[in-house]
């Protein structure tokens, strides 16, 4: 029975490897969309309403067959020391999918998108926690120093300024998570708080915030508090972003089929670093200490070998990414390389799972021999 459970566990691990997502912490939301989200609009940041509020940048969401703008707003952090990692759109599986934002002690990966106001692609430069208080960087955030005194002023130089709102694909941001962002993804997180969820619903129900109505220039680009889409705290977009038109699709395109949607079939991992940690088999328990030690050594040896193979493949793929950057490769070439990486990673995952299964089968105790029948008289 123990061996059967182990094999089932390994099969489950294989299924998880095939269906895991590239984002370590963020969860895919909804189905894959074949039209790229509009560019980010340009807008001013409303003044911070009070101490303890943190900025959450605006973004394009999708619902009811249209993109709609979720205004940037100030939100009270759910815990002292927590920061907001924005959600982002990423290309994969023949369409654009959204990875939801979250609260955590460190800012994780948000697609390399330049949302502004401290979120310039990686990390957050708009403020920091210190001894239980959040200190605001006045060079980045709009703060009234007569009301909020825990401030500082550190100028930030943006080397690249663009308004692209998605990662990967044709025309998307070519950015990958750093080691620090990957580490942040493994920390404890809190999903969007109730005020943020209500804010999203209010934006979705406002027809003026739909891209088809505002043509990429939302009349409510940011608000001073969540859900308040009217009044003095509302800021309109100063400049709109390009709204992308739907591309022609062949009739046999399966990206929009329900059974192939992101909700039913998440993106497979692209690189070895995207794979979940390998599940270690249960310790051998044959009843013979010497045999158990031998089997455990075999398991450890296989585990070390597989870990090394993962690291070698990741290193090889990283070098290919660096080469693409040096050559200033176009999007078509980048997508071809990513597809190769995805295939390599899946093959390695399947190979490792099969090796574990074979080892478990070799270590399984032999079946009990059937009791010999007495000879016929």
N, C-alpha and C positions, 0 to 999 in steps of 0.2 A: 504493500500500500504506500509506503514512504517513497519508493522509487517511482510509482505512478504519479504521486503528487509532485515530485521533483520534475518529471518530464512535462506534466501539465504546466508547471510554473515556467519551464523553459519555453514552451510553446507560447504562453502568454507574453513572455519577454520578447519573443520574435515578433509577435503581433504589435507590441508597443514600439519596437524599433521601426517597423514599417510605417506606423501611423503617427509617430511622434512629430512634433513641430520643431522648426528651427529656432524659435524663440524659447529660451529656457524658462522664462518666468511668465510671459504673457500668453494669453489664451486667444485663439482665433475666435472671432465673433461673426456669426452669420455665414452667408455663402460667398463664393468667389464672384467678383464683379468684373466684367470684361471691359468696362470703361474706366480709365484712370480718373482718380479724384481730381477736382479742379486745383489750380494753384492756390496758395495761401494769400488771402487779402492783406492789405496794409492797413493798420489801424493803431490808434493811440491806446495806451493802457489807462483804464480808469484808476483813480487814486485808491490806495489801500484803505478799506473801511475801518481797520482797527488792528491792534496788536494780536499776533497769533494767526492771522490770515496768510495763506500762501497762494501764489499765483498758479493757476492751471490754464495753460494756453488753449486757444480755440482750435478747432479742427473740423474737417468735413466728415460727417457720418453718412450712413446710407440707410434708407428705408422707404417703403412705398414706391419703389422703382425710381428713386431720384436721390441725389446727394443733397444733404442739408447741412447748414453751418451750425455748429455748437459753439456759441460765443465763449471766448475766454472769460474767466471769472476768478474771484478771490474765494478761497475755501479754507475753513478752519481745519488744521491738520488733526487727524483722528487720534494721534498720540504725540507726545513730546518727543522730538528727535526724528520724526518721520518726514520724508520728502516725497514729492510727487514725481513719478515716472510717467510721462505722457504716453498715450496710445499712438499707434502709427499704422499706416497702410503699407503692405508689402506685396511684391509680386510673387506668385507661385501657383503651380497647378493650373496654369492657363488663365489666371485671373488675378484680381487684386483682393486681398483679404485684410481684415483689420485685427490688430493685436491690442487688446484693451489695456488701459493704463492701470497703475496700482500705486499704493503707498508703501514705503519701506524706509529703512534706516539709511540706504544709499540710493542714488539715482542709477537706474539700470539703462539698458539699451532702448532707445526710442527711434531707431531707424536712421539715425544721422540727420533727421529733419531739423531744419533751422526754424523753430517756432518763435524765436525772438524772446526778449524779456528774460534773459538768463539761460534759456534753452537754445543753445546755438549749435546743436548737433550731438554733442557728447557732454554729459554731466549737467550741472546747474551752477551758474555763476551769479545768481541773483540774491543769494543770502546763505546763512549758515546758522546752525544751532550752537549755542554756547551756554552751559550751565542752566539748561531748562528754558532758555529764552531764544527766540528766533531773531537774528540780527539781519537787517535789510541792507542790501547794497544799493545806495541811492543813485549810483551811476547806471544802474540797470532797471530798478523798480521805481514806480511812482508812489512816493511815501511822503506824508505830511509830517515833518519833523517836530511840529508843534504838538502833535498828538502822540507820535511814536518816537521815542528817544533812542532806542537800541538800533542804531544805524551805523554804517561805515561807508566809505566811498573808494571803490577800487575800479578804475576804468578797465574796460574789456575791449580788446581789438578783435573784430570779426574779419578773418582773412578771406572768407568766401561768403558772399551774401546771395542767396537765391530763394525762390518761393516755391520750389518743388515740394509736393506734399506726400510723396510716396518713395519707398525704398525698392530698388531693383527694377527689372523690366526696362522697356524702352523709354529713355528719358528720366528714369528714376535716380535717386541718390545711390551712389555706389559706396556703401559703408557697411562695415561688419562690427559686431560687438568686440570691445576690447577685453583683455583678461580681467580688468577691474569690473567691467560691466557684467561679465559672465559670473564673477564671484557675487556681485550684488543680486543677481537673479536667483541665487540659491538661498538668500536670506528670507526671513519671515516677511510676508506681505499682507496687506489689507486691500480688498477691492475698493472701487469707488464708493464713497459714503452715500447715504440716502439723499443728501442735498445735491450731490452730483447727478445721481440717477434721475431725480425730479427735474433737474436743470436740462438734462438730455431730452426728457419727455416733453418739456415745455418747448424746446427748440424744434423737435420733430413735428409738433402740432401747429407750429406757426408757419403758414404757407409762404410768408415773405422770406423765410430763411432757406427755401429750396433753391438750388442752383438754377433750375429752369425759370424761376421767377426773378431772382436777383442777378443772374448772369455772372456769378462769381464775386459780386460786390454786395455782401449782406448789409441790410440797414441796421442790424444789431450785431456788431462784430465783437463787442465785449461788454460786460456788465460788472458793476461793483460787487454784487452778491449773486449767488446762484438762484436761478429761477426768476429774477427780476428783469424782465425783458422790456419794461417801460419805465419812464421816469428820468430823473436827473443823472442816474448812474450809468445810463446807456450810452455807448459810443458806437457811431456808425463807421463803416469801412471808408478809409480815405481813397483807396485805390483797389480795384477788383483784380481777380486772378483769372487766367484763361480757363474756360470750361471746355473740356475735351468732348469731342463728338464720338459717338459709337463707331467702332471699326467694323468693316464688313466681315462676317464670319461664315465659314463653310457650313453646309447643312449637316455634316457629320460631326460638328464640334460638340464634344461631350461635356464641356466645362459647365454648361448651364443645366445639365440633367440633374434631377434631385438625387439620384443614387451616386452621382459623382461630385456633389456639392461639398464645400468645406465642412458643413455640418455633419455630413455622413462620412467623409473621407478626408481627414486633415492631411496637410503636406507631409511627405516623407522627409527624413533628415537629409541635409545636403552635405554636411561635413561630419567627420568623426566627433568633433567637439559638440555637435548637436545631439548626439545619441545620449540616452539616459545611462546612468552608471550601470555597469554589468552586474547582474544579480548573482551572488555567490551561492552555489548549491549548499544544501544542508550538509553538516559534517557527517562523514561516514559512521555508521553504527551497525556493524556486522556482528558485534559481540566478541570479536577477536581484536584486541588492542593493537597487535602487530599489523594485522591486515588494515585496520582503520588508519593507522599511521601511514602506511604505504599509499592508500587511496587518497589521503589528505595531501600528501606530497605531490601526487599526480595532479590533483585539482589545483594546487598552488602553482605548479609549473605551467599548467595550461593558462591559468589566469594571468601570470606574468608575461607569457608569450603573447597573449591577446592584447594586453595593455600596450606592449611595445609595438605591435602591429598597428594599433590605433594611432599611437603617437607618430609613427613613421609616415602613415598616410596623411595625417593632419599636417605634418611638416612639409610633405611633398606638395599638398594642395596650397598651403600658405606661400610656398615659393612660386607656384604658378600664378597666384593672385598678384604677387609683387612684380612678376614679369609682365603681366597684363597692364599694371599701372605704369611701369617704365615705358612700355610700348604705346601707351595711350590708346589701347584697343577700343574699338567701337562696341556698342551695346550688343550687337549680334554675336560677336566673338565672345564677349563676356558670358552671355546666356549659354552658348555652346559649351564653354568650359564648366559652368555651373551644372549643366546637365550631366557632363562626364563625372564631375565630383559626386553628384547625387547617385549615379549608378555605381561608382566605386564604393561609396559608403554603404549602400544597401547590400551589395555583394559581400562586403566584409562582415556586416552584421549577420547575414544569413549563414555565412561560413562559420562564424564563432558560435552561433546557436547550434548548428549541426554538430560541431566538435564537442560541445557540452553534452548534447544528447548522446552521442556515441560513447563518451566517457562514462556517463551515468549507466548506460546499458552494459558496458564492460564490467562496471563495479557492482552490478546487481547480483544478488545471490542467486545461484541456480535454482530452478523450480524443484519442489519436492518430488521425488520419484514416486510414482503410483505404487501402492502396496501390491506386492506380487500375489497373483491369484494362486490358490492351491492347485496342484496338478489334478487333472481329472483322473478319477479312479479307472 
